[in-house]
Amino acid sequence: MKYNHIKKILILVTILAVPGFLYYLLQDKGKNRYKPLPIYGPKQVASTFHSVRGKQIPDTIYHLVDDFVLTNQNGDTTSLNTWKGKVVVLNLFYTQVNSDGAKMSMKAMQGFNEMYQNNHMVHLASISVDSKDDLKASSNFAKSQNAVAQKWDFLIGDTVTLNKVVKRSLLLDAVDNSTQSDRKFLYSNKIVLLDSQHRIRGFYEASNQEALSKLDDEIKVLIAEELRNIKDGR
């Protein structure tokens, strides 16, 4: 009985202490104490410099996801700049897919849609790898996922645009493996995390629960980073 009482006290202390500990990690006299997320993609050294403790450090030019023009499930023209200032969680799909991996990817996106539905700083997007997916198909598919366009866009487009976005910008793989009788695509099952500057901050396997938990944590870290940048006027 005494042991149970002590156990309850320890649990309560932990619950109360964790938020304060996290706050300490994020703030210390106005300075970041958390480890920033990595930035993925090719990098190059710029001709400009910044100063750190009196030492001149070359700036880095990071890979950016180029802006695009695609159509969402409501028939609205949508671009990456439509989500300006937002953290974007993004995956690939096509409306005729029925593989277990694809189902797990959409289930994961549904989970993040529910978790962040009231957070205006987070937006979800699913890009079809099949240029034959039309507005009716994408609209029906979006409804099956309980998606609202203002929060979660299902995007379609032509082959040239899709290849550019998926392969060159998002650095994901997608291969058309269709036959005359069957539309079939092989594509990456990873979920991508973008910051408000359209930089890739993470890749996460949709079939791996540990990776999805990491994504949830890193969305929160990225939100904190974005809020601090706003506060600092950057």
C-alpha positions in Angstrom: 0.0 0.0 0.0 2.8 2.4 1.0 4.7 1.4 -2.2 1.7 2.3 -4.4 1.4 5.7 -2.7 5.1 6.4 -3.4 4.7 5.2 -7.0 1.8 7.6 -7.5 3.9 10.5 -6.1 6.8 9.7 -8.4 4.5 9.6 -11.4 3.0 13.0 -10.5 6.4 14.5 -10.0 7.5 13.2 -13.4 4.4 14.6 -15.1 5.0 18.0 -13.5 8.8 18.1 -14.1 8.9 17.1 -17.8 7.3 20.3 -19.2 9.7 22.4 -17.1 12.7 20.3 -18.3 11.6 20.7 -21.9 11.2 24.4 -21.4 14.7 24.6 -20.0 16.0 22.8 -23.1 14.3 25.3 -25.4 15.1 28.5 -23.5 18.1 29.8 -21.6 18.2 33.6 -21.3 16.7 33.9 -24.7 19.1 31.4 -26.4 18.3 28.1 -28.1 19.3 25.1 -26.0 17.8 22.4 -28.2 19.7 20.7 -31.0 18.4 22.1 -34.4 17.1 19.5 -36.9 19.5 18.6 -39.8 18.9 20.1 -43.2 18.9 17.5 -46.0 19.9 17.6 -49.6 23.0 18.9 -51.5 24.7 21.9 -50.0 27.2 24.4 -51.3 29.4 27.0 -49.7 28.3 30.6 -50.4 30.6 33.5 -51.1 29.2 35.3 -48.0 30.2 34.9 -44.3 28.7 35.3 -40.8 30.6 35.9 -37.6 30.7 33.4 -34.7 32.6 34.6 -31.6 34.7 36.9 -33.8 35.5 34.1 -36.3 34.3 34.5 -40.0 32.3 31.4 -41.0 31.3 30.8 -44.6 27.5 30.7 -45.2 25.9 27.6 -46.6 23.4 27.4 -49.4 21.0 24.6 -48.6 18.8 22.5 -50.9 15.3 24.0 -51.3 12.1 22.4 -52.5 11.2 24.5 -55.6 7.8 26.1 -55.7 5.2 24.1 -57.8 1.7 24.5 -59.1 -0.6 21.5 -58.6 -4.4 21.0 -58.1 -6.0 20.0 -54.8 -9.1 17.9 -54.2 -11.3 21.0 -54.4 -10.0 21.9 -57.8 -8.0 24.8 -56.4 -4.6 25.7 -57.8 -2.1 25.1 -55.0 1.6 26.0 -54.7 4.2 25.5 -52.0 3.9 29.2 -51.3 0.3 28.7 -50.4 1.6 27.3 -47.1 4.0 30.1 -46.5 5.1 30.3 -42.9 4.0 26.7 -42.2 5.7 23.4 -41.3 4.6 20.9 -44.0 4.3 17.2 -43.5 4.2 15.5 -46.9 3.9 12.0 -48.4 3.2 10.3 -51.8 0.2 8.3 -52.9 -2.0 7.5 -55.9 -5.7 6.8 -55.8 -5.6 3.2 -57.0 -3.0 2.0 -54.6 -3.9 -0.8 -52.2 -0.6 -2.0 -50.8 0.0 -2.5 -47.1 2.8 0.1 -47.1 0.6 2.7 -48.8 -2.2 2.1 -46.3 0.2 2.5 -43.4 1.5 5.8 -44.9 -2.0 7.2 -45.2 -2.9 5.9 -41.7 0.1 7.8 -40.3 -1.0 11.0 -42.1 -4.5 10.6 -40.7 -2.9 10.5 -37.3 -1.0 13.7 -37.8 -4.0 15.3 -39.3 -5.9 14.6 -36.1 -3.1 15.6 -33.8 -2.4 19.0 -35.5 -5.9 19.9 -36.9 -6.1 22.9 -34.7 -2.4 24.0 -35.1 -2.3 26.6 -37.9 1.5 26.3 -38.2 1.3 22.7 -39.5 0.0 21.7 -42.9 -0.3 18.3 -44.5 0.1 17.4 -48.2 -0.2 14.2 -50.2 1.1 14.2 -53.8 -0.1 11.7 -56.3 2.6 10.0 -58.4 0.0 9.1 -61.1 -0.6 11.9 -63.6 -3.8 10.0 -64.6 -5.4 10.7 -61.2 -8.1 13.2 -62.0 -10.0 15.7 -59.8 -12.9 13.3 -59.1 -10.5 10.5 -58.1 -8.5 12.7 -55.8 -11.6 14.3 -54.3 -13.1 10.9 -53.5 -9.8 9.7 -52.1 -9.5 12.7 -49.8 -13.0 12.2 -48.5 -12.1 8.6 -47.7 -9.2 9.9 -45.5 -11.5 12.5 -43.8 -9.3 15.3 -45.2 -10.2 19.0 -45.3 -8.3 20.9 -48.0 -7.5 23.8 -45.7 -5.5 21.4 -43.6 -4.6 18.4 -45.8 -4.2 18.8 -49.5 -4.3 15.9 -52.0 -2.5 17.1 -55.0 -2.5 16.1 -58.7 -0.6 17.3 -61.7 1.0 16.4 -65.0 3.9 14.0 -65.4 6.6 16.6 -65.9 5.6 18.6 -62.9 5.2 15.5 -60.7 8.6 14.1 -61.6 10.3 17.4 -60.9 8.6 17.8 -57.5 9.0 14.2 -56.3 12.5 13.4 -57.6 14.4 16.6 -57.9 12.9 18.7 -55.1 11.7 16.1 -52.5 14.6 13.7 -53.3 12.2 10.7 -53.3 11.9 7.7 -55.7 8.9 7.0 -57.8 8.7 4.5 -60.8 5.8 3.9 -63.2 5.5 0.1 -63.3 2.1 0.1 -65.0 0.9 -2.4 -67.6 -1.9 -2.0 -70.2 -4.4 -3.4 -67.7 -3.1 -2.2 -64.4 -1.9 1.2 -63.1 1.0 0.5 -60.7 3.7 2.7 -59.2 6.6 1.9 -57.0 7.5 4.8 -54.8 9.0 5.8 -51.5 7.0 5.2 -48.4 8.8 8.0 -46.5 7.1 11.0 -45.0 8.9 14.3 -45.5 9.1 17.2 -43.1 9.6 20.7 -44.5 10.3 23.9 -42.7 8.8 27.3 -43.6 11.8 28.0 -45.8 11.0 24.9 -47.9 14.0 23.0 -46.7 13.9 19.3 -46.0 14.4 18.7 -42.2 13.6 15.0 -42.1 12.6 11.7 -43.8 10.6 9.1 -41.8 9.6 5.6 -42.7 5.8 5.4 -42.5 5.8 1.8 -41.6 8.1 2.3 -38.6 6.4 3.4 -35.4 9.6 4.6 -33.8 10.2 6.8 -36.9 6.7 8.2 -36.6 7.1 9.1 -32.9 10.4 10.8 -33.9 8.5 12.8 -36.6 5.9 13.9 -34.0 8.7 15.1 -31.7 10.6 16.8 -34.5 7.4 18.6 -35.7 7.3 20.2 -32.2 11.0 21.1 -32.3 10.5 22.7 -35.7 7.5 24.7 -34.5 9.6 25.9 -31.6 12.4 26.9 -34.1 9.9 28.7 -36.3 8.4 30.6 -33.3 11.8 31.7 -32.2 12.7 32.9 -35.7 9.5 34.9 -35.7 10.3 36.3 -32.2 13.9 37.2 -33.4 12.5 38.8 -36.6 14.2 36.3 -38.9 
